[in-house]
């Protein structure tokens, strides 16, 4: 019952945020697609952190430590330079052309066929990716909360997507910029609190924690001496740069928030801060992974074969108390929903702007079509989750 209460409070806060940000907006397309170009860059930067971290990431990154230490940080360092490339090469193009959909650039350079192909591939990949990420949180909620009440999985999937639709259908990006900020705050707070609880279980001081992590064999970050290893620094670092260019700079979902900033200067500041914030955040995730391994050894807990199951094991089996289960649930929900709300908005943008070209229609026709598309995509997303 406590978890259900937390979920109710959490979504009540989201709805309140959506109401406050959208009360003066009558559902205009400019607010939905580009936030009326008024989004504060620092709010966008903070909210994008949560949008970039899915529920899969929340459980996977701590689990990585068991098999590859903290070498993932090498890729994270590459991420930052990838964000610099996006800020100074790609974003000036998008702002100069005043794009709503970034794939409009393909139309400018390569023609309409390439334009529609890029948009269609984004639509397909984002629908499948969002369904997979939401499936995880729905599965966790079903397994640990609602299964005992006899509520079927499909109802949880439908309810989850319905909540996303409710707080995004009116103002889209204008609302998401602020709801993502709330969800990022919940995610980071949950992560920090879980780490504090694990440290408390280990009965270590702050200096002892630093020493325990740095001297643990799983704390290795850099690999310069093995050119064959997939964890070699240069392989990881360069991969991080290219991953960001492709998955952020060429992704409508991520760039749409950036395009809601007032101007290119503010959008670039957003990208700098957002890119840099990934470094300490992922360091916290990996540090949690090391601490969990230390705690498992101390308590003689047999670790699961699948690394992704390590954090859920500690959270759900009572090793750290019910508080961690609640925090884990909040973190998973925050990560999943901050990712899915912007994805649903981005997919609606692609269908309306790129495929249906509603911007060429009257405001009333464009608004009606956008709302229909938003609702239909929500239904397709529910079906995709159930089929995963």
C-alpha positions in Angstrom: 0.0 0.0 0.0 2.9 2.4 0.7 4.2 2.0 -2.8 0.8 2.6 -4.3 0.5 5.8 -2.2 3.9 6.9 -3.4 2.9 6.3 -7.0 -0.3 8.3 -6.5 1.6 11.2 -5.0 4.2 11.1 -7.7 1.7 11.2 -10.6 -0.4 13.8 -8.7 2.7 16.1 -8.7 3.2 15.4 -12.5 -0.5 16.4 -13.2 -0.1 19.5 -11.0 3.0 20.5 -13.0 1.2 19.9 -16.3 -1.7 22.0 -15.1 0.4 24.9 -14.0 2.5 24.9 -17.2 -0.4 24.5 -19.6 -3.2 26.6 -18.0 -2.5 29.6 -20.2 -2.0 27.6 -23.3 -4.9 26.6 -25.4 -3.2 23.7 -27.0 -1.3 25.6 -29.7 1.1 23.7 -31.9 4.0 26.1 -31.2 3.7 25.3 -27.5 3.4 21.5 -28.2 6.3 21.3 -30.6 8.7 23.9 -29.5 7.5 25.2 -26.1 6.9 28.6 -27.7 10.8 29.0 -27.7 10.7 30.1 -24.1 12.1 27.2 -22.2 14.9 28.2 -19.7 18.1 26.5 -20.8 19.0 25.3 -17.2 15.6 23.7 -16.8 16.0 21.9 -20.1 19.5 20.7 -19.2 18.4 19.3 -15.9 15.3 17.6 -17.3 17.2 16.0 -20.2 19.3 14.0 -17.7 16.2 12.0 -16.7 15.1 11.7 -20.3 18.4 10.2 -21.2 18.3 7.6 -18.4 15.8 4.9 -18.9 14.6 2.3 -16.4 17.0 -0.1 -18.1 19.9 2.2 -17.4 18.9 2.5 -13.7 19.4 -1.2 -13.2 22.0 -2.0 -15.8 24.8 0.5 -15.0 25.3 -0.6 -11.4 25.3 -4.2 -12.6 28.0 -3.5 -15.2 30.6 -3.3 -12.4 30.5 -7.0 -11.8 31.8 -7.9 -15.3 33.6 -4.8 -16.5 34.4 -2.7 -13.5 34.0 1.0 -13.9 35.4 1.2 -17.4 32.0 2.5 -18.6 33.3 5.9 -17.4 35.6 5.9 -20.4 32.6 6.1 -22.7 31.0 8.7 -20.5 34.0 10.9 -20.9 33.5 10.5 -24.7 29.9 11.5 -24.3 30.9 15.0 -23.2 33.0 15.6 -26.3 30.1 14.3 -28.4 27.8 16.8 -26.8 30.3 19.6 -27.7 30.2 18.4 -31.3 26.4 18.5 -31.3 26.4 22.0 -29.7 28.8 23.5 -32.2 28.1 21.6 -35.4 24.5 20.3 -35.5 22.5 22.7 -33.4 23.6 25.8 -35.3 22.2 24.2 -38.4 18.9 23.4 -36.8 18.5 26.9 -35.4 19.5 28.6 -38.6 16.9 26.6 -40.5 14.3 27.2 -37.7 13.3 23.5 -37.8 10.5 21.9 -35.9 11.6 18.4 -37.0 15.4 18.0 -37.4 14.8 15.7 -40.3 13.7 18.7 -42.3 17.4 19.2 -42.9 17.4 16.0 -44.9 14.7 17.5 -47.1 16.9 20.6 -47.6 20.0 18.7 -48.7 18.8 15.3 -50.1 15.2 15.7 -51.1 11.8 14.6 -49.8 12.4 10.9 -50.1 15.4 11.0 -47.7 13.4 13.3 -45.5 10.5 10.9 -45.1 12.9 7.9 -44.8 14.7 9.5 -41.9 11.5 10.4 -40.2 10.0 6.9 -40.6 13.1 5.2 -39.2 13.0 7.5 -36.2 9.3 6.7 -35.7 9.8 3.0 -35.9 12.9 2.9 -33.6 11.5 5.2 -31.0 8.2 3.3 -30.8 10.0 0.0 -30.2 12.6 1.5 -27.9 9.9 3.3 -25.8 7.8 0.2 -25.6 10.8 -1.9 -24.3 11.7 0.7 -21.7 8.1 1.1 -20.4 7.7 -2.7 -20.4 10.4 -2.9 -17.7 8.6 -0.5 -15.4 5.2 -2.1 -16.0 6.7 -5.5 -15.4 8.2 -4.4 -12.1 4.9 -2.7 -11.0 3.0 -5.8 -12.0 5.3 -8.3 -10.3 5.8 -6.4 -7.0 2.7 -4.3 -6.5 -0.4 -5.1 -8.6 -0.2 -8.9 -9.3 -1.4 -9.7 -5.8 -4.5 -7.5 -6.5 -5.4 -9.4 -9.6 -4.7 -6.5 -12.0 -3.5 -7.8 -15.4 -0.4 -6.6 -17.1 -2.2 -5.0 -20.0 -4.2 -2.8 -17.6 -1.0 -1.5 -16.0 0.5 -0.8 -19.5 -2.7 1.0 -20.6 -2.8 3.0 -17.3 0.8 4.1 -17.6 0.5 5.3 -21.1 -2.8 7.0 -20.3 -1.1 9.0 -17.6 1.6 10.1 -20.0 -1.1 11.1 -22.6 -3.0 13.1 -20.0 -0.1 15.4 -19.0 1.4 15.7 -22.5 -1.6 16.0 -24.9 -2.3 19.7 -24.3 1.1 21.4 -24.2 3.6 18.8 -25.2 7.2 20.1 -24.9 6.2 23.1 -22.9 5.0 20.8 -20.2 7.6 18.1 -20.6 10.5 20.5 -20.0 9.1 21.0 -16.4 7.8 17.5 -15.7 11.2 16.0 -16.8 12.8 18.3 -14.3 10.6 16.9 -11.5 11.3 13.3 -12.7 15.0 13.9 -12.9 15.0 15.3 -9.3 13.2 12.1 -8.1 15.6 9.9 -10.0 18.7 11.5 -8.6 17.3 11.7 -5.1 16.3 8.0 -5.2 19.9 7.1 -6.4 21.6 9.1 -3.7 19.3 7.8 -1.0 19.9 4.2 -2.0 23.6 4.8 -1.9 23.3 6.3 1.6 21.3 3.2 2.8 23.8 0.8 1.3 26.7 2.8 3.1 24.7 2.6 6.3 24.3 -1.1 5.9 28.1 -1.4 5.5 28.6 0.9 8.5 31.3 3.0 6.7 32.2 6.7 7.1 32.5 8.9 4.0 36.3 8.5 3.8 35.9 4.8 4.3 33.5 4.6 1.4 36.0 6.4 -0.9 38.7 4.0 0.2 36.6 0.9 -0.1 35.6 1.8 -3.7 39.0 3.0 -4.9 40.7 -0.2 -3.5 38.1 -2.6 -4.8 39.3 -4.7 -7.8 36.1 -3.7 -9.7 36.8 0.0 -9.5 39.2 0.1 -12.5 38.2 2.9 -14.9 41.0 3.2 -17.5 42.3 0.4 -19.8 45.3 1.6 -21.8 47.4 -1.6 -21.7 45.2 -4.0 -23.7 44.5 -3.0 -27.3 42.5 -6.1 -28.0 40.0 -5.6 -25.1 36.6 -4.1 -25.9 37.2 -2.0 -22.8 40.3 -0.3 -24.2 40.2 3.5 -23.5 40.3 4.7 -27.1 37.6 2.2 -28.2 35.3 3.3 -25.4 36.1 7.0 -25.7 35.5 7.3 -29.4 32.4 5.1 -29.2 31.0 7.5 -26.6 31.5 10.5 -29.0 29.8 8.8 -31.9 27.0 7.4 -29.7 26.1 10.9 -28.6 26.2 12.3 -32.2 23.8 9.6 -33.4 21.6 9.1 -30.4 21.3 12.8 -29.3 22.4 15.0 -32.2 20.4 13.1 -34.8 17.5 12.2 -32.6 14.3 14.2 -32.7 13.3 13.2 -29.2 16.4 14.6 -27.6 16.9 17.6 -29.9 13.3 18.8 -29.7 13.8 20.0 -26.1 17.0 21.8 -27.2 15.0 23.6 -29.9 12.6 24.9 -27.3 15.3 27.2 -25.9 15.2 30.9 -26.6 18.2 31.0 -28.9 21.3 29.0 -30.0 23.5 30.5 -27.2 21.1 29.2 -24.5 20.7 25.9 -26.3 24.5 25.4 -26.3 24.8 26.3 -22.6 22.1 23.7 -22.0 24.2 21.1 -23.9 27.4 21.9 -22.0 25.7 21.5 -18.6 23.7 18.5 -19.6 26.8 16.7 -21.0 29.0 17.5 -18.0 26.3 16.3 -15.5 26.5 12.9 -17.0 30.0 12.4 -15.6 29.2 12.6 -11.8 25.8 10.9 -12.3 27.2 7.8 -13.9 30.0 7.8 -11.4 27.4 7.5 -8.7 25.6 4.6 -10.5 28.9 2.7 -10.9 29.9 3.5 -7.3 26.6 2.0 -6.2 27.5 -1.1 -8.2 30.8 -1.5 -6.3 29.2 -1.0 -3.0 26.6 -3.6 -3.7 29.3 -6.1 -4.6 31.1 -5.3 -1.3 27.8 -5.7 0.6 27.1 -9.0 -1.1 30.5 -10.3 0.0 29.9 -9.1 3.5 26.4 -10.7 3.8 27.4 -13.8 1.8 24.7 -13.2 -0.7 24.8 -15.2 -3.9 24.7 -12.8 -6.8 22.5 -13.5 -9.8 24.0 -14.7 -13.1 22.5 -11.7 -15.0 24.2 -8.5 -13.9 21.0 -6.5 -14.5 19.4 -8.4 -11.6 21.8 -7.3 -8.9 20.2 -4.0 -7.9 16.6 -5.5 -8.2 17.8 -8.4 -6.0 18.9 -6.1 -3.1 15.8 -3.8 -3.6 13.1 -6.5 -3.6 14.4 -9.2 -1.3 14.5 -7.2 1.9 18.3 -7.0 2.2 18.2 -3.2 2.6 14.7 -2.7 4.0 11.4 -1.6 2.5 12.8 2.0 2.1 15.1 0.9 -0.7 12.2 -0.9 -2.5 10.2 2.3 -2.4 13.2 4.4 -3.7 14.0 1.8 -6.3 10.4 1.9 -7.6 10.5 5.7 -7.7 13.8 5.7 -9.6 12.5 3.2 -12.1 9.3 5.1 -12.7 11.0 8.4 -12.9 13.5 7.1 -15.4 11.0 5.3 -17.5 8.4 8.1 -17.7 10.8 11.0 -18.3 11.9 9.0 -21.3 8.5 8.0 -22.6 6.7 11.3 -22.3 9.2 13.1 -24.6 9.3 10.1 -26.9 5.5 10.2 -27.4 5.6 14.0 -28.0 8.5 13.6 -30.5 6.7 10.8 -32.4 3.5 13.0 -32.6 5.7 15.8 -34.0 7.2 13.5 -36.7 3.8 12.2 -37.8 2.2 15.6 -37.9 5.0 17.8 -39.2 6.9 15.4 -41.5 4.3 12.8 -42.7 1.0 14.7 -42.6 2.4 18.2 -43.0 -0.2 19.7 -40.7 1.7 23.0 -40.4 0.4 23.9 -43.9 -3.2 23.5 -42.7 -5.4 25.9 -40.7 -4.7 26.1 -36.9 -7.9 24.4 -36.1 -7.3 21.5 -38.6 -3.7 21.1 -37.4 -4.8 21.0 -33.7 -7.5 18.4 -34.4 -5.2 16.2 -36.4 -2.4 16.5 -33.8 -4.7 15.4 -31.0 -5.9 12.4 -33.0 -2.4 11.4 -33.8 -1.3 11.8 -30.2 -4.1 9.5 -29.0 -3.5 6.9 -31.7 0.2 6.7 -31.0 -0.6 6.2 -27.4 -2.8 3.3 -28.3 -0.1 1.8 -30.5 2.4 2.2 -27.7 0.2 0.3 -25.3 -0.1 -2.5 -27.9 3.6 -2.5 -28.4 4.3 -2.8 -24.7 2.0 -5.8 -24.4 3.7 -7.5 -27.4 7.3 -7.0 -26.1 
